[in-house]
Amino acid sequence: MAWTDQWNQALKDIRTDSYESSAEKLRQLTKTGLLKFTDIKNAPERFFEAHRHVVNAAPLGSGFWVRFTVHYNLCFGSVLAVGSDEQIAKLDDIQKRGLLGCFALTEKLAGVNSGMIVQTTVEWDDAAQEFVIDSPTEGSHKNWISAGLCADLALVVADLKVAGKSYGPHALLVEMRKDGKLVPGIELGDMGVKTVGNDLDNAWIAFHKFRAPHSALLSRYGEVKPGNGGTYISKAKGFTNMMMIGQRLFTGRVAVAQCALAYTRRLFECTRKYSDAKMCWGPKGNTSLTQVPQLSGLYQRAEKKLQRLDAFVGECQRLLSVHLRNGTVPPVPLQDAIACAKIAASETSIDLTFRLTQDVGSFAMMTETGFGTTHFLQACKFAEGDSRILMQKLARDRLKVTKPVGSEKEQALVARLTQAAGQGSAAWDEHFEEVYELAWTMVTRIIDEYTPGSDLGVPAGISKL
C-alpha cells in the first residue's frame, strides 16, 4: 500500500468528544512510525503532505491539526533543530513509546504579540549538576500551551543563567509526567472552554524551582560545562541559539498557510454542494442559489485567490525544503516570503469565509455546515507569529532598505513612515494604518515576484477602519 493510503487509513476516526481521546489518537498515530520525527529534515515533502492530509481528515475546525503540528513540528522538530546528535538519536525511542510533546514558549506577559520574549528562567545549579526552571512571576507562566494538559514531554524555552550571567533564551526537553502522573515542580491549569477546537487542551504552566538533568538542555549550539560554578560554551557561529529554535516557525508558517487554505476550500466545497442543489424561485423559472450573482461571483473570485495562494505557498514549501534537507538557514528573502504566505493565506481565508457567511443565507447558521468553526482561522492568524507582528516586522525592515524598491505607492509609504519613525514610537503608533498598508503592499509585491497573478485585494481584517 502506498504511503499516502497508509497515512489516510491511520487518520480515520479522529474524535472530537474530548481532548483525552484526541491525545490518544495522536499517541497511536505516532507509534505507527508512518511519519517520523526526523522527516522534517530527511523527507520534508512528506512532512508537509502529512499536515495537509490531517486538516482534510479531521472534522472541520477540529483542534487535532494544531495538536499534530505542535507535537511533530514545534516540540520534536525543535529537538531536531537544536539538539545534539545523541539527543536526536533518542527521538526514535520517544516515538516508539508514543510519548506526546508540547511547546512551552509563549507566556502570560509575552504572548503572540510580543515576539520571542521569555521571562521564565533556567539556572544552572553546579553543586547539584542540575538545571532549575522557575516562573518568577505570574506573568512568566507559560500561556496557551497547546496539548499542555496531556503532554508527557515539554520543549521549554527559558532564559539560561550560568554563574549569575544570562545567556538568553535556550530550549530544554523536560519530562512532565512519569507513569502518567505530573512530576513535582510543575503546576498546570486549563485555559478554559473555547469557541472552537475543544478537542485540543490548552494549558497554562508554572514552574516552581523544577529540576531538570544536565542532559535536558538541547546542546547542539550551546552547552554548560559543569565545575567551578559552570561555564557556558557557545557553538553557534554567526547566529543565536534562539534563531535556530525559530527555524521551526518557518516550517510552521508554511504548514499553517496550507492549513488555512485547505480549511477554506472545504467550507466552500460544502457550501457549493448545498447552493447547487438549493432551488430559488424566479419570474422566469426556478434557479439554483449558486446562480445568485453575488454568490456566483464570490465562488469565482475565491477560486482564483485560493489557486494563486496555493501556488505561492507551494513554492515557499519547495524552496524551504532545500534548506531543511541541508540544515541551512533560509535567506532573508525566503524568510520574508514565508511570512507573507502565512499572512496572506490566513487573512484571505478569514476574509473569504466571512463573505461566504454573508451571502449564503440561513445555511451559515446551521451547526452541521461548519460555519460555526470559522474561529479556527483565528488560530491560524496568530499561530507561529501573529499576522500583525509579522506585518510590523516587514514594515520596519523595509525602512532599512535605502535603494528604491517596489511601486511608487510603496516608496511613498516608506518615506512617510521613515519620517514618523524618526519622531519616536508614539508617532509610529499614530501611523499604524499606514504601517499595515505598507506591509500588505509588500506582501502582494513579494507574492507577485514568486508567482505572478491576479490582484488579491485587501482582506477585510487588515483594511483601514
Disulfide bonds with the S-S distance in Angstrom:
none
